[in-house]
C-alpha cells in the first residue's frame, strides 16, 4: 500500500489525486482527513499520473492536506447465510444493532458475468399472491421484470406485498430445485427516513425479515453510495442462489434515484452528457445490474429481479424506463387512473407485459387453463376499455347487449380481479377461479380464446344467468 498527500482537486463527490504508479480501476481507497476521520472511496478513473476517486461518505472535511491510501483490492461484500434477517446500510454495514458479520467468503461486488451457454432458460413460476401479476403477467424464476411507476403512486406498498408474499409453490417446484429455499433481497436507494421506517415496520410485523436481507440507502446518504447498494444486494443474492441453492427474489427501489446518482457523478467528472443529461454509458451500467438475474445450468438456485422505477413526469419514453425496457423481459405498469379510483394495487394489465410468461405457465407449472384465461381476459378488458371511450360520445343506451356485457366485465375485472388490497395473498388457483367467474359473464360463443374442454370444466352457468338478469 502506498500513501499520498497529493490531492489536487475536490469536485462534488469526487477527489482527484496525483500518483506516481499505475492504480487499478475500482480499487478501494482510504482517505484520512486532517481531523483524523477516515473515509472510504473507490477509484472511478485512472490515467497516467492522476486518479479520480468517488468518496462513499461524501467529501465534507477533506482538503488538500488529507492523505490518500490505495488498498490494492476492489470492494468486496462479506457474504454468509447468516445475513438473512439482517438490515444493512447502503455500503453493507449492519445498522440493526446486531452483531458484526462474520463472513464465510468475501465476493467482488462487480460479480462475474454468466456465460450465456451456461444459462438455463427461465420457465418456473413464482407466485407473488398478486392476481394482476400472477394471472396476467406471470413472474418466472430467473426473470428480470421491472415495475414502472411514478411519483405519488403506491409502488412501495406493492414492493412490500411482493416481498412478504412471494413464494415458490410446493406443487410447482421442478426437478432438481425441490429442496431449494426462498429468500428476498431488498435494496432501497435514495428513500426517505419515513419510507425506511415504513419498510422496516412492515418487514418486522409480517415476519418477512426472517428470510430477507435489507440494504438501506437513505435520501440524505451520499449519492455515490447509491451506485454501490444494488451491487452489494446482487452479490449477496448470487451467493445465496448459486452457492447455497436459494431461489432469490431481488427487489431494487428506486432505480430512478440510482440513475440520478450516475448523472451527478458524470457532471462532477465533466463528462459529455447524453439524453437529458444522463451519461452515455447508462445503458451499459443498467445492463450490468439487470443481467445478473438468471439461472445457471447445474445449480439449483436462481436470481430473479424486480427493479422499481418512478418515471419522471409519468413519461415512459424517459431514458430510464426506455433503457430499462430494452434490457429487461417486460414491465408492470402502475396506473394513476386506477389509483385515483382506489384500486389496490393499481396495476394496469394492458400496457404490462411479461415476455417469459408463456414458458412459465400451463400444465405442470401452473393450472392447465392459465394461458387461455389470461388471453381471454386481456381481449375482453381491452374491448371494454375501447367501449368506455365510445360511451363518452354516444351514451350507454346506444350500445348493443353484447357491448354492455363487455363494459360490465371491464368494471368487474378492476373491482374483483385487479383490486385485492395490499394485504391479500391469493394462490394461483384462487386467481384463476376469479378469472372464470368473470369470463362466465359471457356466452360461451364469446370465449373464442379458450379451449372447449376447459370451458366445459370451469365455466359457471350461474354467472351467465345472473348477467342476463342484471341486464334485463
N, C-alpha and C positions, 0 to 999 in steps of 0.2 A: 504494500500500500504506500502511495505517495501522498504527501500533504502539501497544498499550495496556498499561498496568500496572494493570489493574482487575479482577484475579481476585478473586471473592467467595467461591467455594466449590470444594472438591475432594472428589468423591464417587466412590470406586472408580476406574473408568477414565475418568471424566468430569471436565471442568474447566468451571466457569461463570464468565463474564466479562461485565462491563458494557460497553456500546458506545454511541456517540452517533450512529450512522448505520446504515441497513439493511445486514445481512450476508446473503449468499446461502446457501441450503441446500446442503449438501455441499461448501462452499468449503474449500479446503485452508488449514491454519493452521500456522505455525511458532511454537513456544514455546521461549524461551531461559531456562534456569534461572539462578539467581544464580551457580551454579558454572561457567557458560559452556557448558553442554551444550544442544544444540538437538534438540528433539523435534518430530515431525510429528503433526498431528491433522486432524480433519475436523469441520465444523460439522454437528451432529446435529439441532439445533433452534435456530430463530432467531425471536425475538419482539422487540417494541419495547423497546430498551434492554438486552436480555440475550440471550446466546447460550450454548448447551451444546455443548461440544467433546469428541469422543471422541479420546483420545490413543493412537496406534498402539503406541508403545513403552512404554506404562504411565505412570502419574503419579508414580512414585518420583522424588524430587528436586525436584518442582515445589512451590512455595509461593506465597503471595500477592505476593511481590516479583518473580515471574517476569514476563517481557514476552510479550505475545501479538501476533503479526503475521499479518494476513489477506492472503493472496496474490492474491485476486480470481479464482481459477480452481479448477475441480474436479479431482479426482485423475485423472491420465491414465496410461495404460500405454504405454511406448515399444515399438513393435512393428516387427519386421523378420523376414524369412525366416531370418536368421542365429540367431534364438532356438532353432531346432531343435538339439537336442543340449546345451542349457544347463540348469542347475539354479539356481533362484531361491528366495529365501525367501518368506514369506507376504505380504510387501509389495512383491515384484517386484525385489528387489536380488539380483545374482548372488552365489552362495555356493560356486561350483565352482572358484574360483581362476582362472577365465578372464578375458579382457579385459572392459572396460566395454562395455555395449551401446550401439552407435551406431544409433539408430533411424531408420527410413525415415519413420515417422509417429508421432504421439502421439494415441492414441484415448481418449476418455472411457470410464471403466470401467463406467458405468451402461449403456452401449450404446444402440442405437436399436431400438425395437420394430419387429418385422417386420410390415408391412402384411398383414393376413390375405388380401387379394385377390392379393398378390404371392407368397404361399406356394405351393410345389409340393407335391403330396401325396406323402408318403414311400412308395416302393414298390420300392426296390432293396436287395438282400440284402447284409449284411455278415457275413462268415464269421469267427467267433471261434475256431473249432477245438474248441469245447466242444459235445459231442453234445447234452447236455440243453438247451442254448440253441439251437444251430443247427437241430436236428431237431424240437424240441418247442415252443420259444418264440422264434422267429426274430427277430433284431435287424435293423432296416431303417434305411437311411440317412436321417437327419433325425429319427429317433425319440428319445424320452426313456424309457428302460427301467431303472428302479431295481432294485437288489439289496437285498432285505430280509434282514438277518442279525441276529445277537445276540452278546452278549459271549461270548468264548471260541471262536467259530466261525471257520473259515479264510477269511473274506471277502477278506482282504488277499492271500492266495495266489491266489484266483480273479481278483482285480483285476489282479495281475501277469501271470497267464496270459493274460487277455484283452488286456492292454496289449501284450504281445510277440507274440501270435498273430494279432490282429485284422487282417483284410486285405479288400480288395475283389477277389474272384477275377477273373482276366483274362477268362474267358469269360462273366462276368456283368455286365461293365461296359455300361451302357446309353447309347446315343445320344451326347449332347454331353459325357458325363463320361469318355470313353475316355482322355483324356490327363491326367486328374486323379491326383495322388499321394495317398498315405495318411499321416496324421500322428496322433499321440496327444498330448493334453494331460492331464497327470496332476496333479490338485490335491489335496494332502493337508492336512487341517485337524485340529489337536489331537492328532497322533500322537506316540508316544514316540520318544526318540532311538534305541532299539533297532529299532523298526519302520522308522524312517527309514533306518537303516543297511542293513536287510534289503532295502528297496525299491531303494536305490542299488546294492547289490551285484548284485541280480538284473538291473537295467537295464544295468549295465556288463558283466556276464557274458554276457548274451544278445545284446548289441548293440542292444537296443531303444531305448537312449538316443539313437541317431543320428537317429531320426525322431520324437523326443519333446521336449516342453518340460515340465519338472517344477517345480511350485511346492510348497514345503515349509513348512508352519506347524506347529511342534512344540508339545507339550503345555505347555512352560514359556514359550512366547511369549505375548504379551498376547492375551487373548481377543478384544479389539477387532479385532486383525489378522485374525482368522478371518472376520469379516464382509466383508473386502476380498479375501481369497485367491480365492474362487470367481469373483468378478467380474473379477479380473485374468486368471484362466485362460480365462474365456469370451470376454473381449475379444481375447485372443491367438488363440483358436480362430476367432472371427468374421473376424479379419484374414486368417488363413491360408485360410479357406474361401471368403470372398466377394471377396477381392482377389487371392489367389494360387492359387485353384482347387484347394485341397486338400480331400480328404474327411477330416474331423477327428473323431476319437473323443475325447470329454472324459470322464474318469473322476474323480469327486469323492468322496473318502472322508475323514472320515466326516461325513455331514450332521447326525448327532445332535450332534456337537461344535459344528457351526455354530449349530444351534438353541439349544444351551445358552449360547452366547455372546450370542445375541439376548435370552435370558431374563436373563442377568447385566446387560446394558446396560439392559434395561427396568426391572429392580429398582433400578439406580442412578438412573434418571430418576424413580423413584417412580410408575411407570405403574400403572394398574389392571390386574391380571393377568387373563388368560383361562384356558382349560383348563389345569389342572395347573401354573399359574404362568407359562405361556408367553405372550408378547404376543398381543393380539387380532389384530394385523396379520401374524402369522406366515404365514398362508395367502398373503397378498399378496406378502410378501417371498420366499417359496419360489417362487411363480409367476413372479416377475420373473427368477429364475435359470433355472428349468426351461424357460420359454417361449423362451429364447434358443437352443434347438435348432431345427433345421429346414432346409429348402431354399428358395431364392428363385428365382423364375422368371427365366430368362435368365442365371443364374450356374451355373457347373459344379460348384462346391464344395458341401459340406454340413457341418452340425454335428450330431453325434449324441451324446447324453448317456447315461452310465451312473452315476447317483448311487448311492452305497452308504451305507446307514444301519444302525445297530445298534439294534434295538428294545429299549427298557428292559423288563426282565422278560419277554422273548420275547412281548410283548403287541402284536399288530398293530392293536389299537384305540387305542394310544397316539397322542397328537396328531401326532407327527412322521410315522410311517408312514401314519396315517389321511389327513392332508392331502396327503402325497406321492402316495398312491394316487389321490386326486381329480384331481390336476393331470397326472400322467404317463399313459403309454399302456401300463399293465400293471405287472408286477413279477416278479422272480425270487426265489424263496424258498430260503434256505439252511436245511437241516433238521437239527435237533440229533440226532434218532434216527439218521438216515443217517450223520451224522458219527461217532456212537458206534460204528457198525458198520465204520468205516474206509473208507467210500465217499469218493472224491475226484474231483471236487468234490461235496459233499453237497447237490446241488440236487434239490428235490422238485418234479417237474413238475406234480403235481395242483393245488396252490394257485397255481402260477405261471401267468402269462398275458402274452401279447404281443398287444395289440389290433390291431396293424398287420400281424401275421404273414400273414394271408390274402392281402394285397396284395403281399407281398414274396417269395412263393414260387410255384413252379409253372413250367410250361414257359416258357423264355426268361429266367427269373430263377434258379431252381434246377432240380432234376430234375422231370419231369412227375409223378412219383409222390409227391412230398414231402407234399402235403396229405393224401392218403389214408393214407399210412404213419403220419403224426402222429396223425390222428384215430383210427385203429385201435389204435395203441399206447396212447393215452390211455384209450380204453374198456377195453382188456384189463387195463391196470395198475390202473385204478380197481376193476374187478371182482375182481382178485387181492387188492387191499388189503381189500375187504369180506370176502372169504373168509378172510383171515387172522384177522379178528375172530371169525368163525364157528368156525374150527378151535380157538380157545382155549376154546370152550364144548363142542363135540361131538366134537372129535378129528378127525384127517385121515381115519381109516378110514370115517367116516360119510359122506364126500363122494363124489360121483359121479366117474366117469373124466374127464368134461368139466371139473368143478370143479378136479380135481387138475392138469390142464394149465394152467389159469389161475393156480394157485398157483405152479407151476414157472416160468411166464412171469414173474410178478412178481419172483421171486428172480433169474432170469437177467437180467431187464431192469435191475435195480440193479447186478448184478455185471458185465455186459458192455456195457451202453449208457451208464448214468449214470457208473459208476466207470471212469475212464480215467486217473487221475493228473493232477497239475498240470503235467507236462512233456510230455504227449501232445497233438499238434496233428493233429486229424482234418479231412480235407476233407469237404464236404457229401456227396460220393459215398460215402466210407467210412462216414459216419454212417448214411446210408440203407441201405447194404448190411448193416450190423449189424442195423438195424431189420427188414429182410426175413429175415435168419437167425432172428430171434426170432419173427416172425409166422408163419414156416413151421413152427413147432411145432404150429400149429392146423390142423385140417382146413379145406379151402377153404371149406366151408359156414359156418364161423365168421367168415370175413373179409367181413362184411356192409357194411363202410365203404370197401371198396377196389373200384375198377373192375375188371371181369373181364379186360379187356385187360392191365391192369397185373399182375394175378395170373399170367396166362399168361407174361408177360415176366420177372417177377422171383421168382416163388415157387420155393422149393427143396424138391423132393420128399424129398430125403435127410434133411432136418431133421425132417420129419413121421415118417418111418420110425424115426429114432433116438429120437424122443419116445415112440412106441408101444412100442419095445423096452425103453426105460428103465422105462416104466410096468408092463410085463409082468414 
